[in-house]
């Protein structure tokens, strides 16, 4: 299987959801920050750019990061997203 190229168009920002494997409550901690998940057409599970979380990104609500201060986002995901965005702008 050839994996698609990561672009800012297949990135969604979401809160990481609790899972049965890690937490039987399904509770999202109040201090949780939104993470950038890479969504591919042929995959159900998406990984975050920081590689800390995996979840079915198609099942949860997306967050518009234009309305969020960057200090409230995952720092690793945000830095990876900025690099990706800058790379895409330089390739235009």
C-alpha positions in Angstrom: 0.0 0.0 0.0 1.3 3.4 -1.0 0.6 6.1 1.6 -0.7 9.4 0.4 1.4 12.5 0.9 0.5 14.5 4.0 -0.9 17.9 3.2 -2.6 20.5 5.3 -5.8 19.5 3.4 -5.8 16.1 5.0 -5.2 17.4 8.6 -8.0 17.7 11.1 -7.7 19.1 14.6 -9.5 17.2 17.3 -9.4 16.5 21.0 -7.9 13.0 21.7 -10.7 10.7 22.8 -10.4 8.3 25.7 -10.3 4.6 24.7 -11.2 1.4 26.4 -7.5 0.3 26.2 -6.3 3.4 28.2 -9.4 4.6 30.0 -12.7 2.8 30.5 -14.6 6.1 31.1 -14.1 7.6 27.6 -13.6 10.9 29.5 -11.5 13.6 27.8 -9.3 15.3 30.5 -10.1 19.0 31.0 -6.5 19.9 30.2 -6.4 18.0 26.9 -5.2 20.0 24.0 -6.4 19.5 20.4 -4.0 17.4 18.2 -3.6 17.4 14.4 -4.7 14.0 12.9 -3.8 12.9 9.4 -6.8 11.6 7.6 -6.4 9.3 4.6 -9.3 8.2 2.4 -8.6 4.5 2.7 -7.9 4.3 6.5 -10.2 4.3 9.5 -7.6 5.1 12.1 -5.7 8.4 12.0 -2.5 9.2 13.8 -1.6 12.5 15.3 1.3 14.4 13.9 3.0 14.0 17.3 2.5 10.2 17.1 1.0 10.3 20.6 -2.6 9.4 19.7 -4.5 7.4 17.1 -8.3 7.6 16.7 -11.0 7.3 14.1 -11.0 11.0 13.1 -14.1 10.6 10.9 -16.2 10.0 14.0 -15.4 13.1 16.0 -15.9 16.8 15.7 -13.2 18.9 14.1 -11.9 22.1 15.7 -11.3 25.3 13.6 -7.8 26.3 14.8 -8.2 29.8 13.3 -10.2 30.5 16.4 -7.8 28.9 18.9 -4.7 30.5 20.4 -1.6 28.3 19.6 -0.8 27.9 23.3 -3.9 25.8 23.6 -2.8 23.3 20.8 -0.4 20.4 21.1 3.0 22.0 20.7 4.5 19.1 18.6 1.5 18.9 16.3 1.4 22.7 15.9 5.1 22.8 15.0 4.8 20.0 12.5 1.7 21.7 11.0 3.5 25.0 10.6 6.4 23.3 8.9 4.0 21.5 6.5 2.2 24.7 5.8 5.4 26.6 5.1 6.7 23.9 2.8 3.4 23.9 0.8 3.5 27.7 0.5 7.2 27.6 -0.8 6.2 24.9 -3.4 3.5 27.1 -5.0 
